[in-house]
């Protein structure tokens, strides 16, 4: 495990973090095998992991990587559309609600930002409710941490189940061209919490 603590200014910190995400994503692409998938829990569509995905879309597509994303905020709107457009390139025939969801319930915002890359790497950041310029400068980049990735995947699936689809009108825009079939409408009802599944108050807030 590698622990990164940075005391630079907010802008420098974010630039440094973006470089680290790009490096980590590049290593993931180089080693992507049968589990070529990633998950992201992010504060907003302009978070550093989202920018890394946008910058690496071509390489991710060639490696057959697909991704699913949960956002706490769906603004800035232009960044949301840009991010979703790139995410869609990785799975052009998947409906929007299978690629991106919105953790719009304020009780979910104590969850930490995280990214899992296949079954070999993960990243954990600050709580989603934290303002990007006031967040904790502690970030955890883990390589080959089987338990951390497993717990990260469990946390993602729990949050995914209690998050809602992003309204189609927020994802579409004049500058975003969605591949054929990508805006297929779902006939399923809105995501609901099962009576046998813990509610938002009890979803696993895993910090790893």
N, C-alpha and C positions, 0 to 999 in steps of 0.2 A: 504494500500500500504506500502511496505517495501522498503526503499532506503538504498542501501549498498554502502559506500564509503571506499575504501581501499587504504592505503598509503604504503603497503608493497612493497618489490621488485617485479619485473615483474614475476619471477618464482613463488614466494609465492602467488602473486595475482592470477595467473592462477590456481594454486592448490586449493586455497580457492574458486574460482569461480566454478571449476569443482565439488567440494564437494556440493556447493549450487545447481548446476544443477542436480546432482544425487538425492539430497533430494527432489527437486521440482518434478522431474520426478517420484520418488517413490510415492509421494503424489498423483500425477496424476493417476498413475496405480491403487492405492488403491481406488480412487473415480471415475474411468472411467465408464461412463454410455453409453448412446446411441450415444453421440458424441465422440467416442474414436478415435480421430485423432489429429495429431499435424502437424504444419508447422514450417519450419526453414529457415531463411535467414542468411547465414553465410559467413564469409570472406573466409574460406578455409575448407577442409575436416578434418583438425586437430584442429579445433576450439573446445572449451570446450563442447558446447552442442552436437557436433558430438561424442566426446569421451563418454559423458554420455549415448547417445543412444546406442553406441556399448556395453557399460557395462551393460545396462539394456535391451538388445534385448530379452532375454528369458522372462523376466517379461512382457515386452510390447506385445510380441507375445501371451502369455497366456491371456492377457487382451483384445486381439483383436484390438490392436491399430495399425493404419496405419499412415504413414508419407509421406510428400512431402517436398522436399528441394531445395533451390536455393543457388548456390555457386557463389561467385565473382571470386575465383581462383580454379582451378582444380588440383593444385599441393599442397603437394607432391603426386605423382602418386600412390605410394603404399598405402598411407592413403586414397586416393580417392577410390581405389578398395576395401579396407577393409571396409570403411564406406558404400559404395554402396552395398556390399555383405550383411551387416547387415540390411540395409534399405530394401533390397529385401526380406529378410526372413519374414518381416511383411506383404508383399503383393507379394507372389511368382509368381502369374500369371499376374501381371501388367507389361506392357511394360516399358522399362527404361525411355522413355520420359514422362511418367505419374508419375514418382517418383522423378526425379532429373533433374534440368535444370541449365544452366550456364548464369549468368548475365555478358556476355563478353563485352558488350558495356561500355566503360569507363565512360560514362555519368550517368550510373546507380549506381556508387560506392559511391555516397553520401548517399545512403540509409543506415539506421542503421541496424546492426544485430538484429534479433529478433526471438523469439520462441513463438508460441501459443500452449497451451495445452487444447484441447477441447474448451469449452466456459467459462472456469473458471479461467485460469491462463495464464500469459504471462511474457516474459522477454524481455528487450530491452538493447542493448549494444551500442558500439561505431560505427561510420561510417565504412562501409566495406573497404574503401580505406586506413584506418589507419593501419599502421604496428602494429602487435600484441604486440610488445615490447614498443610501443610509444603511445598506445591508452589512452584515457581518462579512469581513474579508476572508473568512475561512472557507476554503473549498476543498473537497476530497475527491481526488482522482484515483480510482482503484483499477488495478489490472490483475486479471485472473483471480478475483475474489468470489468464489462460487456462492458462498452464503450471502454476501452483500448483494449480488445480482439477483439471487432467488428472492430475497426480502424486498428488493426494489421492484421486481416484477409483481409480487403479491400486492405491494402498496399501489402500484399503477393500476392493476385490475380492480382493486377495491374502489379507487377514486374514479375510474372509468365508469363503473356501474352507477355511481351517484352523480355523474356529470351529465350535461344535456347537449344535444346537437347544437352546433352554431347555426343561427338562422341563415338560410341560403342567401338572402339579400346582403348579408355582411361579407360573404365569401366571394360574391361576384362583383365584377367591376369592369369598366371599359378597357382597362389595361391588363386584365387577366383573362387569358384564353384557356378554358378548361378542356382537356382532351376528351374525345368522344366517349360518352357513357359515364363521365365522371360525376355529373349532377343528377344521376338517377335518383328519383324520389323513393323514399322508403315508405312502405305501407304499415310499418310497425308503429305502435303508439309510442309516445315519449318515454324515455327511460324512467323506470320506477324502481324503487328500492324494494327488494323482496322482504316479506315479513320474517323470513328465516335468515336474512343477512343483516349485519349490524348497520344501523343508520349512520348519517353523517357524523354524529357525535362520537361514534365508536370506530370509525374507519382507522386502519393502522397508520399512525403518524410515525413512520420509521425514519430514523436519522442514522445513516451509516457512513 
